[in-house]
Amino acid sequence: MKQYLWNFLILLDEFGNTLTGGDPGETISSRAGKAMNEGKTWGCVLCRFLNLFQKNHCQLSIDAAEGKRAVIKD
């Protein structure tokens, strides 16, 4: 049951990221961490909030393999 709950929370996280314009399969934390590294205000604010629950949460959550949309070239 514990693994099921964890998987469900990740699903909600990825769904929320997709709804806000992010790539499917990437968590909001990963996207926010990348945004923070680029100096984007929203990423900095969200990561500061998430740090209340886990130190360096966004940095630990960055997934370099996710978040890059495929580019289709003709």
C-alpha positions in Angstrom: 0.0 0.0 0.0 2.9 2.4 0.8 4.4 2.0 -2.7 0.9 2.5 -4.3 0.4 5.8 -2.4 3.9 7.0 -3.3 3.3 6.2 -7.0 -0.1 8.0 -6.9 1.6 11.1 -5.4 4.1 11.1 -8.2 1.3 10.8 -10.7 -0.4 13.8 -9.3 2.9 15.8 -9.3 3.5 14.9 -13.0 -0.1 15.6 -13.9 0.1 19.1 -12.2 3.3 19.8 -14.1 1.6 18.9 -17.4 -1.4 21.0 -16.6 0.8 24.0 -16.1 2.7 23.7 -19.4 5.4 21.3 -18.4 6.4 18.0 -20.0 4.6 14.8 -19.1 6.8 12.6 -17.0 8.6 15.5 -15.2 7.7 16.5 -11.7 7.0 20.1 -10.7 10.0 19.9 -8.4 12.4 19.0 -11.3 11.0 21.7 -13.5 11.2 24.3 -10.7 14.8 23.3 -9.9 15.7 23.9 -13.5 13.9 27.2 -13.5 15.7 28.2 -10.3 19.0 27.4 -11.9 18.1 29.7 -14.8 17.2 32.5 -12.3 13.4 32.4 -13.0 11.5 33.9 -10.1 8.7 31.3 -10.0 11.3 28.5 -9.7 13.1 30.3 -6.9 9.9 31.0 -4.9 8.6 27.4 -5.3 11.9 25.9 -4.4 12.2 28.1 -1.3 8.8 26.8 -0.2 9.7 23.2 -0.9 12.9 23.6 1.1 10.7 23.9 4.2 9.9 20.2 3.8 13.2 18.9 2.5 16.5 20.8 2.3 17.6 21.3 -1.4 14.4 19.5 -2.6 14.4 21.0 -6.1 18.1 20.3 -6.6 17.7 16.8 -5.5 14.6 16.3 -7.8 16.1 17.6 -11.0 15.9 14.9 -13.7 18.0 15.8 -16.7 16.4 13.1 -18.8 13.0 14.7 -18.5 11.5 18.0 -19.5 12.9 18.4 -23.0 10.2 18.3 -25.6 11.1 16.3 -28.7 11.8 18.6 -31.7 10.4 17.3 -35.0 12.3 18.5 -38.0 11.0 18.2 -41.5 
